[in-house]
Amino acid sequence: MDGDAQTRQPSGHHTDTYATKLVEKTGSWQQKVAKFTPGKQSKSQPAGGFDDTPIPRAPPGYTLKFTFHRATSLPMADINSFSSDPYVYAQLNTTLNPRHKQDPYMRFRTRTIRKSTDPVWDTEWIVANIPASGFKLKARIYDEDPADHDDRLGNVHVNVDSIGESWSGIKEQSFKIKKRMGSKRAYLIRGCAAMLSKDLHMSGNLVISVELLSRTEVGDNGGRVWTVGPCAWSQHFSPLIGFFAGTKEPGKDKKGTTERYNFQANQLQLAGPVPHQLYHRYVEFKPFVAGMFNAKSLRGRILNRALHHQHSRIYNYDRSTVYGSFPSPSKDMTLKFLELVHYDKGGRIFTYVITLDGLWRFTETGKEFGIDLLSKHTMHSDVNIYIAFSGEFFIHRLKSPHKNPEDQEQETHPPAEIEGGPPLSDPPADPNYYVLYIDNDSGTYRPNAEMLPVLKKFLHRNLPGIKVVTLDCQRDANKMGKLKQEQREKKKKEGKGQVFKQDDGSSLSSSDESELEHRFDENGNVEEEKKEQAQNDKDEKI
């Protein structure tokens, strides 16, 4: 996928499988240690949630377009095909100070090119507000191998010390790939092949361009960078998880219509900047939570690693992953979003997280999901300490697209049966017929309800045509509960599980707080898990 995707990969199934059991043991160990190192307990509200820390002030910067053109003479990670499935995973560093040192890095992943040691990506990444002091671009090249682990094929570093109006940029410059961190197995295969052919070379290159587009128009404070575009999207499928959870999607065979097991997770890059007010930290509602995010204690490291594994498994890249992008927000982008959530079919409810750089991750949530996750919003964020916003959302189709969706005379599906769309006919391909109900129902980050209008404006800018209604999970609890219950009732009648689902820990929401409190006793010990995972995972890359 072209976008600022978090691509941490797990290091094997053992940690994920036994994490919860080990946490129970380590919890008792650490309680004994705590008896000898008592600390102070705060009587105030738990730390976290909305954070009003201002963006550090800096002069406005420049908007740059990074283009990853191609690579040559890459090592061969697959001994069977004497080839690789390469992609670029880049990280952009600048001298700008973050609001907090735990803020995530600016990262970007290209799509994967299949069976090639000379891949051509021609993938663009436009980033705004790069300071005059320049940047450091770290580009890592990997071979995608979901069955085993992703082998690193090498690194390229691009350092620019200063940028100005007259900076000429970098035009399709070839950078030598450093082998030091590359897979020894892949280079061994390449070396053996080179001995048999004079046309093969051991040293590879990555061709990159960096173009200065303009001065960034950001007012008087250029204290952060953000992704302008393209607005990339990706769908991630997992038949194995679908088998365990019992969710299916329609398929066809020679005998007629069939069903196959599958899950779907989605990512959509929204055009930045994310409003600076949307800034939330995880909430320390239990003692073990800080360790889970910071990975400092033994129990915290186990939980942190298990959640990274779950994220990597659900947002897994393989041959079934579907990629696409739009240059900027448009009607077509709104229709693609509606397609990803299956319009108003089946009464679905989705859990979501929006990262600080505007990457929107979401999957369907529902009680029928049979595989437990430690924490849903934490998993979607890839255990990021800070995010922009999180909660749940669902889609309704309007009978009258030009009326206010909250008008008492306005009928919507669900719950009403309306002609001209699901379940009897195809959905209308016009964003004006749809309303996005979105809330702040996330116990992990507890987004501030006062920021819902800011979120609404941001989504309006990125999804032209669609109507947006925000719900406060506390003030609008009764209304939200009624609407979600209508979704569930409609799902019983219409919905056959077609996309990825997560366990819903309460009747009204997917609050991570209630889910984790159910799993842990007051001392932070893990309860016995009902099922063990049987899923092989990838090795952690970063």
Summary of the structure (lengths in Angstrom):
residues: 542
radius of gyration: 23.9
end to end distance: 18.0
largest distance: 76.7
contacts: 1845
relative contact order: 0.16
helix: 24%
strand: 28%
